Amino acid sequence: MLSAIRKLVDQGGLKGASGNSGTSHSESSPDHPHLVPRPARGDPGHSGTEALCERDPVSAGAGAAPPRTDLSSDYRDSGACAGVNLGCGRTLSGKVGSGATVADLHHRLRHRAAAHPRLTSEAWQLTKAHRPASVQGMNVIQADPTGETERHAAIHAATLTLDTHVDIPWPDTPDPAGATTRRVDFPKMQAGGLKSVVFIAFVPQGPLTAEGHAKAGVRAEAMLRAIAATEGDAPLRRRVCTTPDQLESCTAAGDLAILLGVENGYAMGEDLGRLALWRRLGAIYLTVTHDGHNALSDAARPRRDLGDSEILHGGLSALGRAAIQEMNRVGLIVDVSHVARSAMLQAAELSRTPIVATHACCRSLRDHPRNLDDAQLDALRDVGGLIQITAVGGFLRAPHPNGTSAATLADYVDHVDYAVRRIGIDHVGLSSDFDGGGGVPGWEDASMTGAVSAELLRRGYGPRELALLWSGNFLRVWRAALRAAR
């Protein structure tokens, strides 16, 4: 199963630690990314529920195949049911019979939903932040005669939404229980229908010294405790969740869910025991590096100001390999965002559980050292892992000549589309990196989260696919990490 990854690790393509031939920032990108066929049934990369939404042939270049919405044979033959929660006490279900397609099912559901357009005020309110100014204040029939906006809002409201990477200001952290200038606080989450967030204890890279490591560890643990302390009942109920079952129970009860992660293994220093401590404090994953090499791994973007050369370890260090094994043992997900290409492929081969890039984009659409190329995407698929597409403008699209971001929500979903076509719906998820550089017009803070769902639904994704992208795939990987712990 991992022979392809081992071949990549052994080949010369891993000579550069960052995988970018010494270029720290490249503004070029292919005009027409090449989309290769997905693996046939029985091949190592076949997941059984491949991408169901192959559309937008323009982005694939001339001669692209027509849009495809065929269900995988497993899903089609099962007669699986899909339902749309209308928010009014009804769920309209459609049964997929043999030979049916997602498009067929959604067409039936749309027509059936039109007969029951009533929505609760809560579901309608979720869309207020996303309506154009010309629509604000207009009644439903005037604003949306087809009912599409209402239906999108209802599907979004029924979906377990999880943003897998959100930073917090430190050390001056405004209380997220009330309205703040942060992109994510609890009122914004409620307004946008964002039910759960992984808040990050981020530690910037510093000198590889005992003193530097000690300070970083103290900071990470203080941040984890501060995040956990935001749990409470007023004005909105929110709960710290450390397992998938807790998360699902929390959101089913209508409470907001607080999850925790640590960004940058620099905080571990050379003490593997800190990994178990972080897990006890509630962390669910560790991002192995940030920008700059640390004691565990080379980074995709070396820090010249810290004296980094292009390569320090040649990927993972011996300590880094031991850290991944210990993360598997204690139940921490291995996050390969920020790590060098060489280290990412080595981690895919080494980890006993699926690895995740919790905040990254596709290098075929935007040539940036923080993004993952096609071979890296394939490696994630082959080990059951995920790429969580992130809303950092510079990762999505080259900036304007003046340096300002040119990216939009459409660019964000283009990266989702590309990853889904390349490696399948089961291996793609969503994240923002809010308060850490993320945010694009159309999705500028947590209150606008419904716009992401609406754009995905407009492009042909259905309720089932939306649920996989927002949380289902990540919960699968999280459960695998916990099952492997011992």
NORNOR-V453811 format. One record per run of one state. SS is the DSSP state (alpha for helix, beta for strand, coil for the rest). FROM is the first residue (numbers start at 1). TO is the last residue. Records with the same first field share a line. If there is no record, write none. Layout:
BEGIN
SS = FROM-TO + FROM-TO
END
This chain:
BEGIN
coil = 1-2 + 11-11 + 15-53 + 55-56 + 61-67 + 69-69 + 71-72 + 79-80 + 86-90 + 96-100 + 115-120 + 126-127 + 131-139 + 144-147 + 158-161 + 168-185 + 193-195 + 203-209 + 229-231 + 233-237 + 241-243 + 253-255 + 264-264 + 269-272 + 281-282 + 288-296 + 298-298 + 300-303 + 307-315 + 317-317 + 331-332 + 336-338 + 340-340 + 351-355 + 361-361 + 363-371 + 373-373 + 383-385 + 390-392 + 397-407 + 424-424 + 431-433 + 435-439 + 442-442 + 444-445 + 449-449 + 459-462 + 485-486
alpha = 3-10 + 12-14 + 57-60 + 73-78 + 102-114 + 121-125 + 128-130 + 140-143 + 148-157 + 186-192 + 210-228 + 244-252 + 265-268 + 273-280 + 304-306 + 318-330 + 341-350 + 374-382 + 393-396 + 409-423 + 425-427 + 446-448 + 450-458 + 463-484
beta = 54-54 + 68-68 + 70-70 + 81-85 + 91-95 + 101-101 + 162-167 + 196-202 + 232-232 + 238-240 + 256-263 + 283-287 + 297-297 + 299-299 + 316-316 + 333-335 + 339-339 + 356-360 + 362-362 + 372-372 + 386-389 + 408-408 + 428-430 + 434-434 + 440-441 + 443-443
END
